[in-house]
Every structure is written in structure tokens, then in C-alpha cells.
Amino acid sequence: MDFSIQTILENEKYQLIPLQQGDFESLYEVASDPKVWEQHPNKDRYKRDVFENFFRGAIESKGAFKIIEKETGAVLGSSRFYDYDEANKSIFIGYTFYGTKSWGKGINPQIKKLMLDYIFQFVDVVHFHIGKENYRSQVALERLGGKKIAEQEVAYFGEPTRTNFVYEIKKENHF
């Protein structure tokens, strides 16, 4: 890999900053609301011990970000790049979550655009794992031009296997 999957990305309103160990408490403050995880495959990530495992996986991925609102400095959530496939020039974006205060404000499309604009300099296809019951994320990704291409059992870092849909966005279809 001749590029970084953990570089600072930003637009006028938001920054994606590489996740560091010291970010745990500020991110857990956002993640500790059970509503955040209602539609995610693993609904108990609001519990501190479960989120500690999720956070450890994020750090070890070396592709995770905290999402910051520039005007207030507030931590809004997290996302990451993972599973880069050099042969197929593809990568995944996922493990995304936002606090409920960020819902319905058009933040996710802006964050995904930042990530896609950056990564399409280096890959031709971006994939996404979305929980089978995560209708909110399925609709959001379809609005971004994502196409559902498969169903897959996914074992998240230290968590049970769950059924996910695989979506993709191809470079030539990204605007």
C-alpha cells in the first residue's frame, strides 16, 4: 500500500482525525447511548466493556477516525477504512456510528464524500458491510449510489458473527 488509510480529512465543517488511544472517553460518551446501536448488528456496544473491545479493534485497524465538528470541537462519531485488497484495488469503509444529536442533519453524506473522494485516488471500488437490519444505513448508502451486491456473515473484532449486506460504489460511478 503506497498511501495512508489514516490521514486527516476535512471540509469546511468537519474533520476526520486518526483515532488515538486517548480518544476513548470522548468517543465512548457518544457511543454510550443505546439508541446509537439499535440497528447495528451488535446492539450492546453502548456497554463500556463491549465498546472497549470495539475501540481496541478500531485502534488496531490503523484506519479508524474520530469525526469532529470543527465549529464546536465536538466528537460526533467514528468511521474507518479497512480490508484493503491490493489485487482488486478495493477497500471497505465502515464501523461508522454517530451520536443521536448528529442524526438527520446531512452529516453522514458529507463524511462519506470526504472518505470516498480521498480513497478513490488509490482504489477503484469501495465496499461497505451493513447489518441486515440496519435499514437507516442501507437507505443512506443507496442515496450515495451504493449497490447491494452480496450477503455475508461477518465476524467483527472479538464479537459474534452477524449477517451483513455488502454494498459497493465504483470509482466510475462516484461523483
C-alpha positions in Angstrom: 0.0 0.0 0.0 1.6 3.3 -1.1 -1.0 5.5 0.6 -2.2 6.1 4.1 -5.7 5.0 5.2 -5.3 7.2 8.2 -4.7 10.8 7.1 -6.6 13.9 8.3 -9.5 14.5 6.0 -11.6 17.7 6.3 -14.1 20.0 4.6 -15.5 23.4 5.9 -17.5 21.9 8.7 -16.0 18.5 9.7 -12.6 16.8 10.3 -11.7 13.2 10.3 -8.8 12.7 12.6 -6.9 9.4 13.0 -8.2 7.7 16.2 -5.8 7.5 19.1 -5.8 5.7 22.4 -6.6 8.9 24.3 -9.8 9.4 22.3 -11.6 6.6 24.2 -13.6 8.7 26.7 -14.8 11.3 24.3 -15.9 8.7 21.8 -17.5 6.5 24.5 -19.5 9.5 25.6 -21.1 9.4 22.1 -21.3 5.6 21.9 -22.8 5.0 25.4 -26.4 5.8 24.2 -28.2 2.5 23.4 -30.2 4.3 20.6 -26.9 4.6 18.6 -26.7 0.9 18.2 -30.4 -0.1 17.8 -30.0 -1.0 14.1 -26.3 -2.1 14.2 -25.6 -5.8 14.1 -24.1 -5.7 17.6 -26.6 -3.8 19.7 -24.8 -3.9 23.0 -21.8 -1.6 22.1 -23.2 1.0 24.3 -21.9 -1.0 27.3 -18.5 0.1 28.3 -16.8 -3.3 28.2 -18.3 -4.1 24.8 -17.3 -0.7 23.5 -13.7 -1.1 24.9 -13.4 -4.2 22.6 -14.9 -2.2 19.6 -12.5 0.7 20.3 -9.5 -1.7 20.6 -10.4 -3.1 17.1 -10.6 0.4 15.8 -7.1 1.3 17.1 -5.6 -2.0 15.8 -7.2 -1.5 12.3 -4.9 1.6 11.8 -7.7 3.0 9.6 -10.1 4.5 12.1 -11.1 8.1 12.6 -12.9 10.2 15.1 -15.3 12.6 13.4 -15.1 16.2 14.7 -17.4 19.2 14.2 -14.9 22.0 13.5 -17.0 24.9 14.9 -17.6 23.3 18.3 -14.8 20.7 18.6 -17.5 18.1 19.4 -16.8 14.5 18.7 -19.7 13.3 16.6 -18.8 9.6 16.0 -16.3 7.4 14.1 -15.7 5.6 10.8 -12.8 3.7 9.3 -11.2 2.2 6.2 -10.4 -1.5 6.5 -9.6 -4.7 4.5 -7.6 -3.1 1.7 -7.3 -5.5 -1.3 -4.4 -4.5 -3.4 -5.1 -7.1 -6.2 -8.6 -5.9 -6.7 -7.9 -2.3 -5.9 -10.7 -2.2 -3.3 -11.2 -1.3 0.3 -14.1 -1.2 2.8 -15.5 1.8 4.7 -17.5 1.0 7.8 -17.8 0.6 11.5 -19.5 4.0 11.3 -21.6 5.4 14.0 -22.8 8.9 15.1 -24.4 10.2 18.2 -28.1 10.8 18.0 -27.5 14.6 18.0 -26.0 14.2 14.6 -28.8 12.2 13.0 -30.9 13.7 10.2 -28.5 16.7 9.7 -26.8 15.5 6.5 -23.5 14.8 8.2 -23.0 11.2 7.1 -23.2 12.0 3.3 -20.5 14.7 3.8 -18.3 12.4 5.8 -18.7 9.6 3.2 -17.9 12.0 0.4 -14.7 13.1 2.2 -13.7 9.5 2.6 -14.7 8.4 -1.0 -13.1 11.5 -2.6 -9.8 10.6 -0.9 -9.7 6.9 -1.3 -10.8 6.9 -5.0 -7.3 8.4 -5.7 -6.0 4.9 -4.8 -8.7 2.3 -5.4 -11.4 1.5 -8.0 -14.1 0.0 -5.7 -15.2 0.7 -2.2 -17.3 -1.9 -0.3 -19.4 -1.5 2.8 -20.7 -4.1 5.3 -24.1 -3.0 6.5 -26.1 -5.0 9.1 -29.1 -6.9 7.6 -31.4 -4.9 10.0 -29.7 -1.6 9.7 -32.3 0.0 7.4 -31.2 3.5 8.2 -27.6 2.8 6.9 -28.9 0.8 3.9 -31.0 3.8 2.8 -28.2 6.2 3.4 -25.8 4.2 1.3 -28.2 3.8 -1.5 -28.6 7.6 -1.6 -24.9 7.8 -2.1 -25.1 5.4 -5.1 -24.2 2.2 -3.3 -25.5 -1.0 -4.8 -26.2 -4.2 -2.7 -24.1 -7.0 -4.2 -24.0 -9.8 -1.6 -25.0 -11.1 1.8 -22.1 -12.2 4.0 -21.6 -13.5 7.5 -19.1 -11.1 9.2 -17.3 -11.6 12.5 -16.4 -8.2 13.9 -13.3 -7.9 16.1 -14.0 -10.0 19.1 -17.7 -10.1 18.5 -20.1 -12.8 17.3 -20.7 -13.3 13.6 -23.7 -11.4 12.1 -25.4 -11.3 8.7 -24.4 -8.2 6.7 -25.2 -7.0 3.2 -22.2 -6.0 1.1 -22.7 -2.8 -0.9 -20.3 -1.3 -3.3 -19.6 2.0 -5.0 -17.3 2.0 -8.1 -15.0 4.9 -8.9 -16.6 5.5 -12.2 -20.0 5.9 -10.5 -18.8 8.3 -7.8 -19.4 12.0 -8.3 
